[in-house]
Amino acid sequence: MCVMSMVMDDWQHRFPDLTPNQNSLKITLLEQEVKVIREELVELKKLLLAAKAYDDATGQPDCEIQEKVDLIKRIAEAVGLDFEDVFRSE
Protein backbone atom coordinates (compact mmCIF):
# COMPACT_ATOMS: atom_id res chain seq x y z
CA MET A 1 0.00 0.00 0.00
CA CYS A 2 1.37 3.43 -0.82
CA VAL A 3 1.92 5.82 2.07
CA MET A 4 -0.61 8.32 0.73
CA SER A 5 -3.39 5.73 0.80
CA MET A 6 -2.42 4.62 4.30
CA VAL A 7 -2.56 8.22 5.59
CA MET A 8 -6.03 8.69 4.06
CA ASP A 9 -7.24 5.40 5.61
CA ASP A 10 -6.30 6.61 9.08
CA TRP A 11 -7.84 10.04 8.59
CA GLN A 12 -11.06 8.66 7.08
CA HIS A 13 -11.77 6.65 10.25
CA ARG A 14 -12.01 9.87 12.26
CA PHE A 15 -15.41 10.49 10.64
CA PRO A 16 -17.36 7.27 11.17
CA ASP A 17 -20.73 8.84 10.35
CA LEU A 18 -19.61 10.05 6.94
CA THR A 19 -19.48 7.34 4.36
CA PRO A 20 -17.92 7.87 0.95
CA ASN A 21 -21.03 6.42 -0.70
CA GLN A 22 -23.33 9.25 0.35
CA ASN A 23 -24.77 11.09 -2.62
CA SER A 24 -24.90 14.44 -0.91
CA LEU A 25 -22.80 15.31 2.07
CA LYS A 26 -24.50 17.79 4.39
CA ILE A 27 -22.39 18.87 7.32
CA THR A 28 -23.75 21.12 10.01
CA LEU A 29 -20.88 22.20 12.19
CA LEU A 30 -20.50 24.71 14.92
CA GLU A 31 -17.94 27.43 14.32
CA GLN A 32 -15.46 25.82 16.71
CA GLU A 33 -15.82 22.44 15.02
CA VAL A 34 -15.13 24.04 11.64
CA LYS A 35 -11.98 25.65 13.03
CA VAL A 36 -10.72 22.36 14.51
CA ILE A 37 -11.46 20.38 11.35
CA ARG A 38 -9.91 23.08 9.17
CA GLU A 39 -6.72 23.07 11.25
CA GLU A 40 -6.58 19.27 11.08
CA LEU A 41 -7.06 19.35 7.31
CA VAL A 42 -4.22 21.85 6.93
CA GLU A 43 -1.96 19.38 8.73
CA LEU A 44 -3.37 16.46 6.73
CA LYS A 45 -2.58 18.31 3.51
CA LYS A 46 1.04 18.76 4.59
CA LEU A 47 1.24 15.07 5.50
CA LEU A 48 -0.32 13.94 2.20
CA LEU A 49 2.04 16.14 0.18
CA ALA A 50 5.00 14.64 2.07
CA ALA A 51 3.60 11.13 1.58
CA LYS A 52 3.17 11.78 -2.15
CA ALA A 53 6.77 13.02 -2.38
CA TYR A 54 7.94 9.87 -0.57
CA ASP A 55 5.87 7.63 -2.82
CA ASP A 56 7.29 9.37 -5.91
CA ALA A 57 10.88 9.16 -4.60
CA THR A 58 10.59 5.45 -3.79
CA GLY A 59 8.69 4.45 -6.91
CA GLN A 60 5.44 3.62 -5.15
CA PRO A 61 2.51 3.39 -7.54
CA ASP A 62 -0.47 5.71 -7.21
CA CYS A 63 -3.03 3.67 -5.30
CA GLU A 64 -5.42 6.18 -3.78
CA ILE A 65 -8.98 4.93 -3.60
CA GLN A 66 -11.29 7.47 -5.21
CA GLU A 67 -13.88 7.25 -2.42
CA LYS A 68 -11.27 8.34 0.14
CA VAL A 69 -10.12 11.17 -2.11
CA ASP A 70 -13.73 12.31 -2.64
CA LEU A 71 -14.46 12.28 1.10
CA ILE A 72 -11.43 14.40 1.93
CA LYS A 73 -12.24 16.83 -0.91
CA ARG A 74 -15.88 17.20 0.22
CA ILE A 75 -14.94 17.87 3.84
CA ALA A 76 -12.16 20.25 2.78
CA GLU A 77 -14.58 22.15 0.55
CA ALA A 78 -17.08 22.38 3.42
CA VAL A 79 -14.47 24.19 5.55
CA GLY A 80 -13.08 26.33 2.73
CA LEU A 81 -9.92 24.42 1.75
CA ASP A 82 -8.72 23.19 -1.63
CA PHE A 83 -6.91 19.86 -2.04
CA GLU A 84 -6.54 19.99 -5.83
CA ASP A 85 -2.76 20.34 -5.53
CA VAL A 86 -2.68 17.12 -3.49
CA PHE A 87 -4.93 15.08 -5.78
CA ARG A 88 -4.00 16.63 -9.11
CA SER A 89 -4.51 14.60 -12.27
CA GLU A 90 -1.32 13.67 -13.95
C-alpha positions as CSV (number, residue, x, y, z in Angstrom):
1,M,0.0,0.0,0.0
2,C,1.4,3.4,-0.8
3,V,1.9,5.8,2.1
4,M,-0.6,8.3,0.7
5,S,-3.4,5.7,0.8
6,M,-2.4,4.6,4.3
7,V,-2.6,8.2,5.6
8,M,-6.0,8.7,4.1
9,D,-7.2,5.4,5.6
10,D,-6.3,6.6,9.1
11,W,-7.8,10.0,8.6
12,Q,-11.1,8.7,7.1
13,H,-11.8,6.7,10.2
14,R,-12.0,9.9,12.3
15,F,-15.4,10.5,10.6
16,P,-17.4,7.3,11.2
17,D,-20.7,8.8,10.4
18,L,-19.6,10.0,6.9
19,T,-19.5,7.3,4.4
20,P,-17.9,7.9,0.9
21,N,-21.0,6.4,-0.7
22,Q,-23.3,9.3,0.4
23,N,-24.8,11.1,-2.6
24,S,-24.9,14.4,-0.9
25,L,-22.8,15.3,2.1
26,K,-24.5,17.8,4.4
27,I,-22.4,18.9,7.3
28,T,-23.7,21.1,10.0
29,L,-20.9,22.2,12.2
30,L,-20.5,24.7,14.9
31,E,-17.9,27.4,14.3
32,Q,-15.5,25.8,16.7
33,E,-15.8,22.4,15.0
34,V,-15.1,24.0,11.6
35,K,-12.0,25.6,13.0
36,V,-10.7,22.4,14.5
37,I,-11.5,20.4,11.4
38,R,-9.9,23.1,9.2
39,E,-6.7,23.1,11.3
40,E,-6.6,19.3,11.1
41,L,-7.1,19.3,7.3
42,V,-4.2,21.9,6.9
43,E,-2.0,19.4,8.7
44,L,-3.4,16.5,6.7
45,K,-2.6,18.3,3.5
46,K,1.0,18.8,4.6
47,L,1.2,15.1,5.5
48,L,-0.3,13.9,2.2
49,L,2.0,16.1,0.2
50,A,5.0,14.6,2.1
51,A,3.6,11.1,1.6
52,K,3.2,11.8,-2.1
53,A,6.8,13.0,-2.4
54,Y,7.9,9.9,-0.6
55,D,5.9,7.6,-2.8
56,D,7.3,9.4,-5.9
57,A,10.9,9.2,-4.6
58,T,10.6,5.5,-3.8
59,G,8.7,4.4,-6.9
60,Q,5.4,3.6,-5.1
61,P,2.5,3.4,-7.5
62,D,-0.5,5.7,-7.2
63,C,-3.0,3.7,-5.3
64,E,-5.4,6.2,-3.8
65,I,-9.0,4.9,-3.6
66,Q,-11.3,7.5,-5.2
67,E,-13.9,7.2,-2.4
68,K,-11.3,8.3,0.1
69,V,-10.1,11.2,-2.1
70,D,-13.7,12.3,-2.6
71,L,-14.5,12.3,1.1
72,I,-11.4,14.4,1.9
73,K,-12.2,16.8,-0.9
74,R,-15.9,17.2,0.2
75,I,-14.9,17.9,3.8
76,A,-12.2,20.3,2.8
77,E,-14.6,22.1,0.6
78,A,-17.1,22.4,3.4
79,V,-14.5,24.2,5.5
80,G,-13.1,26.3,2.7
81,L,-9.9,24.4,1.7
82,D,-8.7,23.2,-1.6
83,F,-6.9,19.9,-2.0
84,E,-6.5,20.0,-5.8
85,D,-2.8,20.3,-5.5
86,V,-2.7,17.1,-3.5
87,F,-4.9,15.1,-5.8
88,R,-4.0,16.6,-9.1
89,S,-4.5,14.6,-12.3
90,E,-1.3,13.7,-14.0
